[in-house]
């Protein structure tokens, strides 16, 4: 009994609850069908969207839903797609709807009209992202490359975006202000309206921060203005106006801000406006003498004067790597700091769709401007004209690669050649063997000088003269005239620098060249540069000539040497050895050869001195003797020609 009674109670409670829920449902439907029995709008929309709901494999129709009729009542898919794109675009940046990149790319591709407002908005967003990315990536090393990429973006349409991006980046990273100022200077040289917009916005930002006593923003703004003055984007009058305004009401903060500003712009002001710069520093000096500011700020001012004393060495106006714009390309703007008509044109930051015709014309104009800035017009013409000849150029380059010779400018080959020559010289037993090995080294044309220099240096380093080196030089001169020319050049060099040599080296080199003269390995014309006078010789050069002539006398004998020197073909070569122009030079030459034991070579000079001594007048008598001897020699030559 208790169980049956309990079941009856449960059945009665469930029936009562179901009846109550049905009554509530009827009331809701009655309320919804108050207007002509139509369901509420929200409910109608939901029913229209999903007329049939599937649940666990069974189809259940939603009450009140209406099925769309096939044919004309179907919504056009193209219109549906456009409506969805318009809904998405109308949400803007902060619409709350995230669109995946792949879906956004698909939507962009599906837009057929490239001048529609939807497409303009998408290009605007792409332009904003590109400008922000390039501005945030700029630094000293890549600024030249990023400038080219930046000019490929439409900076006329996006000048507001660029100005906002550059100011925000500078505010976030004041340490890179000089880089951002250099970037603005480059853009300003090609698009002055962009530079003017940035200057106006920076001035307005400075005004707002100054009125609000915002020290951080004020410091960043005046630092940007200072570097724009350094880059000559804006006139130096703006810098003087800012400094005067900061020093008008003296406070600790205004002094600190002005000191930091003058550190940045001081070097440029000294060049552009020396009088204005002097007035600013005089004002600092007056404030310092008054002593009404804090001791810490006084130290700051003293630090500024120390920076000025060092010519702003630690605060250069323009870093060399950022001096990109040529002086003739710079465009300087004149802007008044307190001009009330300055406007920031903030509406340029906001997207605004334009007419399709105007959009197409603007894009074409920017394409022409971009090509002119980057110089792509000439490149396109040249590339179009050179397409036909590319194959020929490639063939020529291939031929050049096969025939080109690699040149080493590190002197590595030269060092190896000198090492090889030295080893050959020192390892050979006989001079002929050494010459044979040197010729087998395949020395290139023009490298004979290395062999000559190595032979002379090795000879000079010996403790006593070794004819081994002189015999090699003689053999080389006989085999190849190029070596003879190099040895003659080496004689000129050695005689000009003989004063640098030690006595032992000087003696060895003198005997080396004497051997070449004895063997006729060298021409006696090398003696033309030697002139035995007190003014043209030194003690070292006289020892050098002494060694040569003593060696000649020992090998030939004094008689043969005298005959050789008096031969007609030698007259021009030895004229400087026996000067007869003045009595002083004649006596000097006579005394020199007499001192070295070769006085017999100066008999002609002694006769000239004797004839000049017998006549009064000294120098004049010597000139008369020379003239008579010259005339007699001419007459003798004429008589010999007549008799012949």
C-alpha positions in Angstrom: 0.0 0.0 0.0 2.6 2.6 0.8 4.4 1.9 -2.5 1.2 2.3 -4.6 0.3 5.5 -2.7 3.8 6.9 -3.4 3.4 6.2 -7.2 0.1 8.0 -7.4 1.5 11.1 -5.7 4.4 11.2 -8.2 2.0 10.9 -11.2 -0.2 13.7 -10.0 2.8 16.0 -9.4 4.2 15.4 -12.9 0.8 16.0 -14.5 0.4 19.3 -12.7 3.9 20.5 -13.7 3.3 19.7 -17.4 -0.1 21.5 -17.3 1.6 24.6 -15.8 4.4 24.6 -18.4 1.8 24.4 -21.2 -0.1 27.3 -19.7 3.1 29.4 -19.6 3.9 28.5 -23.2 0.5 29.6 -24.3 0.8 32.9 -22.5 4.2 33.6 -24.2 2.7 32.8 -27.7 -0.2 35.0 -27.0 2.1 37.9 -26.1 4.2 37.3 -29.2 1.2 37.2 -31.5 -0.1 40.4 -30.3 0.5 42.2 -33.6 -1.5 40.2 -36.1 -0.4 36.9 -34.7 3.3 37.4 -36.0 6.1 36.1 -33.9 8.7 38.6 -32.4 11.4 39.9 -34.8 14.3 38.1 -33.1 12.3 34.8 -33.1 11.4 35.3 -36.8 15.0 35.8 -37.8 16.1 32.7 -35.9 13.3 30.7 -37.5 14.2 32.0 -41.0 17.8 31.2 -40.5 17.2 27.6 -39.4 13.8 26.3 -40.5 14.8 22.7 -39.8 16.8 21.5 -36.9 18.4 18.1 -36.9 18.7 16.4 -33.6 20.1 12.9 -33.2 19.4 12.0 -36.8 15.7 13.1 -36.7 14.5 16.2 -38.4 12.3 18.5 -36.4 10.6 21.6 -37.8 10.7 24.7 -35.8 7.2 26.2 -35.3 6.7 29.5 -37.2 9.6 29.0 -39.7 9.0 29.6 -43.3 10.9 27.7 -46.1 12.3 29.8 -48.9 11.0 28.9 -52.3 13.4 27.8 -55.0 14.1 30.0 -58.0 13.8 33.7 -57.8 13.2 33.8 -54.1 16.7 32.5 -53.4 19.1 35.3 -52.4 21.7 36.1 -55.0 25.1 34.8 -53.8 27.0 37.7 -55.2 24.8 40.2 -53.3 25.1 38.1 -50.2 28.9 38.1 -50.4 29.0 41.9 -51.0 26.7 42.4 -48.1 28.9 40.3 -45.8 32.0 42.2 -46.8 30.3 45.5 -46.2 29.3 44.4 -42.8 32.8 43.3 -41.9 34.4 46.5 -43.3 31.9 48.7 -41.5 33.1 47.4 -38.2 36.5 49.1 -38.6 39.6 48.2 -36.7 37.9 47.8 -33.3 34.7 46.2 -34.5 35.3 43.2 -32.3 35.4 40.7 -35.2 38.6 38.8 -35.9 39.1 37.8 -39.5 41.8 35.2 -40.1 44.5 36.3 -42.6 43.6 33.6 -45.1 40.0 34.6 -45.1 40.9 38.3 -45.5 43.2 37.4 -48.4 40.3 35.5 -50.0 37.9 38.4 -49.5 40.4 40.7 -51.1 40.8 38.5 -54.1 37.0 38.2 -54.5 36.7 42.0 -54.9 36.5 42.6 -58.6 36.2 46.4 -58.5 39.6 47.7 -57.5 38.2 51.2 -56.9 35.4 50.2 -54.6 35.3 51.6 -51.0 35.9 48.1 -49.7 39.1 47.7 -51.7 40.2 51.3 -50.7 39.8 50.4 -47.1 41.8 47.3 -47.4 44.6 49.1 -49.2 44.5 51.8 -46.5 45.0 49.2 -43.8 47.8 47.6 -45.7 49.5 51.0 -46.1 49.2 51.7 -42.4 50.7 48.4 -41.4 53.6 48.8 -44.0 54.4 52.3 -42.8 54.4 51.3 -39.2 56.6 48.3 -39.8 59.2 50.3 -41.8 59.4 53.1 -39.3 59.8 50.7 -36.4 62.6 48.9 -38.2 64.7 51.9 -39.2 68.2 52.3 -37.7 71.6 53.8 -38.7 72.7 50.7 -40.7 69.6 50.2 -42.8 68.1 53.7 -43.3 69.2 53.9 -46.9 67.5 50.7 -47.8 64.4 51.4 -45.9 64.0 54.8 -47.5 63.7 53.2 -50.9 61.1 50.8 -49.5 59.2 53.7 -47.9 59.1 55.7 -51.2 57.4 52.7 -52.8 54.4 53.3 -50.4 51.9 56.0 -51.2 53.2 58.7 -48.9 50.9 61.4 -50.4 47.8 59.5 -49.4 49.3 58.2 -46.2 51.2 61.3 -45.1 49.0 61.5 -41.9 49.8 57.8 -41.2 53.5 58.4 -41.7 53.5 61.5 -39.5 51.7 59.7 -36.7 54.0 56.7 -37.0 57.2 58.7 -36.9 56.1 60.8 -33.9 54.9 57.8 -31.9 58.1 55.9 -32.6 60.2 58.9 -31.5 58.2 59.3 -28.4 58.6 55.6 -27.6 62.4 55.6 -28.4 64.0 59.0 -27.8 67.4 57.5 -28.2 66.8 57.0 -31.9 65.6 60.6 -32.5 68.6 61.4 -34.7 67.7 58.4 -37.0 64.0 59.5 -37.2 65.1 63.1 -38.0 67.4 61.8 -40.8 64.5 59.8 -42.2 62.2 62.9 -42.1 65.0 64.9 -43.8 65.1 62.4 -46.7 61.4 62.3 -47.1 61.2 66.1 -46.8 63.7 66.6 -49.7 61.3 64.8 -52.0 57.9 65.5 -50.4 58.1 68.8 -48.5 54.4 68.7 -47.5 55.1 65.6 -45.4 58.0 67.3 -43.6 55.8 70.4 -43.0 53.0 68.2 -41.5 55.4 66.5 -39.1 56.9 69.8 -38.0 53.4 71.2 -37.3 52.3 68.2 -35.3 55.5 68.2 -33.2 55.0 71.8 -32.4 51.4 71.2 -31.3 52.5 68.2 -29.2 55.1 70.5 -27.5 52.5 73.1 -26.8 50.1 70.6 -25.2 52.9 69.1 -23.1 54.2 72.5 -22.0 50.7 73.6 -20.9 50.2 70.4 -19.0 53.7 70.5 -17.4 54.4 67.1 -18.8 58.2 67.0 -18.6 58.7 63.6 -20.4 56.7 64.5 -23.4 58.2 68.0 -23.6 61.7 66.7 -23.5 61.0 64.2 -26.2 59.3 66.8 -28.4 62.0 69.4 -28.2 64.6 66.7 -28.8 62.8 65.9 -32.0 62.7 69.6 -33.0 66.4 70.0 -32.2 67.4 67.2 -34.5 65.1 68.5 -37.2 67.0 71.8 -36.9 70.3 69.9 -37.2 69.0 68.2 -40.4 67.9 71.7 -41.6 64.3 70.5 -42.0 63.2 73.5 -40.0 64.8 76.9 -39.5 67.1 77.6 -36.5 64.7 80.4 -35.5 62.4 77.7 -34.1 65.2 76.5 -31.9 65.9 80.0 -30.6 62.2 80.6 -29.9 62.0 77.3 -27.9 65.0 78.1 -25.8 63.8 81.6 -25.1 60.4 80.3 -24.1 61.9 77.8 -21.7 64.1 80.4 -20.1 61.4 83.0 -19.8 60.0 81.5 -16.5 62.9 80.0 -14.6 62.1 76.8 -12.9 64.3 73.7 -12.2 62.5 71.6 -14.8 62.5 74.3 -17.5 66.3 74.8 -17.0 66.9 71.0 -17.2 64.8 70.7 -20.4 66.5 73.7 -22.0 69.9 72.4 -21.1 69.1 69.1 -22.8 67.8 71.0 -25.8 70.9 73.1 -26.1 73.1 70.1 -25.9 71.4 68.6 -29.0 71.1 71.8 -31.0 74.1 73.8 -29.8 76.6 72.9 -32.5 74.2 73.7 -35.3 73.2 77.0 -33.7 76.9 78.0 -33.5 77.1 77.6 -37.3 73.7 78.9 -38.3 73.1 81.7 -35.7 76.2 82.5 -33.6 74.6 85.7 -32.1 71.4 83.9 -31.0 73.4 81.1 -29.5 75.6 83.5 -27.6 72.5 85.3 -26.2 71.1 82.0 -24.9 74.3 81.1 -23.1 74.5 84.6 -21.7 71.0 84.0 -20.2 72.3 80.8 -18.7 75.2 82.6 -17.2 72.9 85.3 -15.7 70.7 82.6 -14.2 73.8 80.9 -12.8 75.0 84.1 -11.2 71.6 84.8 -9.6 71.8 81.5 -7.6 68.0 81.2 -7.2 67.8 77.7 -8.6 68.7 74.4 -7.0 72.3 73.4 -6.6 71.8 70.3 -8.7 70.5 72.4 -11.6 73.5 74.7 -11.3 75.7 71.7 -11.8 73.6 70.9 -14.9 74.2 74.4 -16.4 78.0 74.1 -15.6 78.0 70.8 -17.4 76.4 72.5 -20.5 79.2 75.1 -20.5 81.8 72.3 -20.3 80.1 70.7 -23.3 80.3 74.0 -25.1 84.0 74.4 -24.2 84.7 71.0 -25.9 82.9 72.2 -29.1 80.0 69.8 -28.5 82.3 66.8 -29.3 80.0 64.4 -27.5 76.8 65.9 -29.1 77.5 66.2 -32.9 74.8 67.9 -34.9 74.6 65.2 -37.6 76.3 61.8 -37.4 78.4 61.1 -40.5 76.3 58.0 -41.4 73.1 60.0 -41.2 74.3 62.9 -43.4 72.4 61.6 -46.4 70.7 64.6 -48.0 72.9 66.9 -50.1 73.0 70.5 -49.2 71.4 71.7 -52.5 68.5 69.2 -52.0 67.6 70.3 -48.4 64.3 72.1 -48.0 64.0 74.2 -44.8 60.6 75.3 -43.4 59.9 78.5 -41.6 57.4 77.8 -38.8 56.4 80.1 -35.9 56.3 78.3 -32.5 53.3 80.4 -31.3 51.4 80.6 -34.5 47.7 80.1 -33.7 46.8 79.0 -37.2 48.9 75.8 -37.1 46.7 72.7 -37.6 47.7 69.1 -37.2 45.2 67.9 -39.9 44.3 64.9 -37.7 41.7 63.8 -40.3 44.5 62.6 -42.5 44.9 59.7 -40.1 41.3 58.4 -40.8 40.2 56.5 -43.8 38.0 58.3 -46.2 36.7 56.7 -49.4 36.9 58.8 -52.5 35.2 58.5 -55.9 36.6 55.7 -58.1 37.7 58.2 -60.8 39.6 60.3 -58.3 41.1 57.2 -56.6 42.4 55.9 -60.0 43.9 59.4 -60.9 45.6 59.7 -57.5 47.2 56.3 -57.8 48.4 57.1 -61.3 49.9 60.4 -60.0 51.7 58.7 -57.1 53.1 56.0 -59.5 54.6 58.8 -61.6 56.0 60.6 -58.6 57.4 57.3 -57.2 59.1 56.4 -60.5 60.6 59.9 -60.7 62.0 59.7 -57.1 63.4 56.2 -57.5 64.6 56.8 -61.1 62.6 53.9 -62.4 61.6 55.5 -65.7 65.0 55.4 -67.2 65.6 52.0 -65.8 62.4 50.7 -67.5 63.4 52.2 -70.8 66.9 50.8 -70.6 65.6 47.4 -69.6 63.1 47.4 -72.5 65.8 48.3 -75.0 68.4 45.9 -73.6 66.2 42.8 -73.5 67.3 41.9 -77.0 71.0 42.1 -76.2 70.9 40.1 -72.9 71.8 36.9 -74.5 74.8 38.4 -76.3 76.0 40.0 -73.0 75.7 36.7 -71.2 77.8 35.0 -73.9 80.4 37.8 -73.7 80.5 37.4 -69.9 80.9 33.7 -70.2 83.8 34.3 -72.6 85.4 36.8 -70.3 85.1 34.4 -67.3 87.0 31.8 -69.3 89.7 34.2 -70.4 90.0 36.5 -67.3 93.0 36.4 -65.1 92.7 36.7 -61.3 95.0 39.3 -59.9 96.2 39.3 -56.3 96.6 42.7 -54.8 97.6 41.5 -51.4 101.3 41.1 -52.4 101.1 37.5 -51.5 102.6 36.4 -54.8 105.3 39.1 -54.6 106.4 37.9 -51.1 106.5 34.3 -52.4 108.6 35.4 -55.4 111.1 37.2 -53.2 111.4 34.1 -51.0 112.0 31.9 -54.0 114.7 34.3 -55.4 116.5 34.4 -52.1 116.4 30.6 -51.7 117.8 30.2 -55.2 120.6 32.7 -54.7 121.7 31.2 -51.4 121.4 27.5 -52.4 123.3 27.7 -55.6 127.0 26.6 -55.8 128.0 28.5 -58.9 126.8 31.8 -60.3 125.8 30.2 -63.6 123.7 27.7 -61.8 122.0 30.5 -59.9 121.3 32.4 -63.1 119.9 29.3 -64.7 117.5 28.7 -61.8 116.4 32.4 -61.7 115.5 32.2 -65.4 113.4 29.1 -64.8 111.3 30.9 -62.2 109.1 32.3 -65.0 109.4 35.8 -63.7 106.7 38.0 -65.3 107.5 41.2 -67.2 108.1 44.0 -64.7 109.2 41.8 -61.9 112.9 41.9 -62.9 113.3 44.6 -60.3 112.7 42.1 -57.6 115.7 40.0 -58.8 117.9 43.2 -59.0 116.9 44.4 -55.6 117.5 40.9 -54.0 121.0 40.6 -55.6 122.1 44.1 -54.4 120.7 43.5 -50.9 122.4 40.1 -50.6 125.7 41.7 -51.7 125.4 44.5 -49.3 124.8 42.2 -46.3 128.1 40.3 -46.8 131.0 41.2 -44.4 133.3 41.6 -47.4 132.6 42.0 -51.1 131.7 38.7 -52.8 132.0 38.7 -56.6 129.4 35.9 -56.7 126.6 38.4 -56.8 128.3 40.7 -59.3 128.9 37.8 -61.7 125.2 36.9 -61.6 124.3 40.5 -62.4 126.7 40.6 -65.3 125.3 37.3 -66.7 121.7 38.6 -66.4 122.6 41.9 -68.1 124.1 40.0 -71.0 121.2 37.6 -71.4 118.3 40.1 -71.0 118.4 43.8 -71.7 115.5 44.3 -69.3 117.8 43.5 -66.4 120.4 46.0 -67.7 117.7 48.7 -67.6 116.7 47.7 -64.1 120.3 47.8 -62.8 120.8 51.3 -64.3 117.7 52.4 -62.5 119.0 50.8 -59.3 122.3 52.7 -59.6 120.4 56.0 -59.7 118.4 54.9 -56.6 121.4 53.8 -54.7 123.4 56.9 -55.4 120.5 59.1 -54.3 120.2 57.2 -51.0 123.8 56.3 -50.4 124.0 58.5 -47.3 121.6 56.0 -45.5 124.0 53.1 -45.9 126.7 51.9 -43.5 130.3 52.1 -44.7 130.5 48.3 -45.2 127.4 48.2 -47.3 128.4 51.3 -49.2 131.8 49.6 -50.1 130.2 46.4 -51.2 127.6 48.1 -53.4 130.3 50.4 -55.0 132.4 47.3 -55.9 129.3 45.6 -57.2 128.6 48.4 -59.8 132.3 48.8 -60.5 132.4 45.2 -61.6 129.5 45.8 -64.0 131.2 48.8 -65.5 134.4 46.8 -66.0 132.5 44.0 -67.7 130.5 46.5 -69.7 127.4 45.0 -68.2 126.1 48.6 -67.7 126.4 51.6 -69.8 128.8 54.3 -68.6 126.0 56.8 -69.1 125.0 56.1 -65.5 127.9 58.4 -64.5 126.2 61.4 -66.0 124.3 62.0 -62.8 127.6 62.2 -60.8 129.0 65.7 -60.4 132.1 66.1 -58.3 131.6 69.5 -56.5 131.4 70.5 -52.9 127.7 71.4 -53.2 126.5 68.4 -55.1 128.3 65.6 -53.1 128.3 64.4 -49.6 130.9 62.4 -47.7 129.0 59.2 -48.4 128.6 59.9 -52.1 132.3 60.7 -52.4 133.3 57.4 -50.7 131.0 55.7 -53.1 132.7 57.2 -56.2 136.1 56.6 -54.6 135.3 52.9 -54.2 134.2 52.6 -57.8 137.2 54.3 -59.4 139.7 52.6 -57.1 138.2 49.2 -58.2 138.4 50.3 -61.9 142.1 51.3 -61.4 143.0 48.0 -59.7 141.4 45.9 -62.4 142.4 47.9 -65.5 145.4 49.8 -64.4 145.7 53.6 -64.4 146.8 53.7 -68.0 143.8 51.9 -69.5 141.4 53.7 -67.2 142.8 57.1 -68.4 142.5 56.0 -72.1 138.9 55.0 -71.5 137.9 58.2 -69.8 139.6 60.3 -72.5 137.8 58.5 -75.4 135.5 60.7 -77.4 132.4 58.7 -76.6 133.0 59.1 -72.9 133.4 62.9 -72.9 129.7 63.5 -72.2 129.5 60.7 -69.6 132.4 61.9 -67.4 131.9 65.7 -67.8 130.5 65.9 -64.2 133.4 63.9 -62.8 135.9 66.5 -64.1 134.0 69.9 -63.9 135.8 72.8 -65.6 133.2 75.6 -65.1 134.8 77.4 -62.1 138.1 77.4 -60.5 136.6 76.3 -57.2 135.1 73.2 -58.8 138.2 72.5 -60.7 140.4 72.6 -57.6 137.8 70.5 -55.7 137.9 67.8 -58.4 141.7 67.8 -58.5 142.0 67.6 -54.8 139.4 64.7 -54.7 141.1 62.5 -57.2 144.5 63.3 -55.8 143.4 62.3 -52.3 142.2 58.9 -53.5 145.4 58.2 -55.4 144.2 58.9 -58.9 145.6 62.4 -59.5 146.9 61.4 -62.9 143.3 61.5 -64.1 143.2 65.3 -63.5 146.1 66.4 -65.7 143.8 68.3 -68.0 142.2 70.1 -65.1 145.7 71.0 -63.8 146.6 72.5 -67.1 143.4 74.6 -67.1 144.3 75.9 -63.6 147.9 76.6 -64.6 146.8 78.7 -67.7 144.2 80.5 -65.6 146.8 81.2 -62.9 149.3 82.8 -65.3 146.6 85.3 -66.4 145.2 88.1 -64.3 141.6 88.0 -63.5 141.1 84.5 -62.0 137.6 83.4 -63.0 137.6 85.5 -66.2 141.0 84.0 -67.3 139.6 80.5 -66.7 136.6 81.2 -68.9 138.9 82.5 -71.7 141.0 79.4 -71.5 137.9 77.3 -71.8 136.7 79.3 -74.8 140.1 79.0 -76.6 140.2 75.3 -76.0 136.7 74.9 -77.3 137.5 76.9 -80.5 140.7 75.0 -81.1 138.9 71.7 -80.8 136.3 73.0 -83.3 139.0 74.1 -85.7 140.8 70.7 -85.4 137.6 68.9 -86.2 136.9 71.1 -89.2 140.4 70.6 -90.6 140.1 66.9 -90.2 136.8 67.0 -92.1 138.3 69.1 -94.9 141.3 66.8 -95.3 139.0 63.8 -95.5 
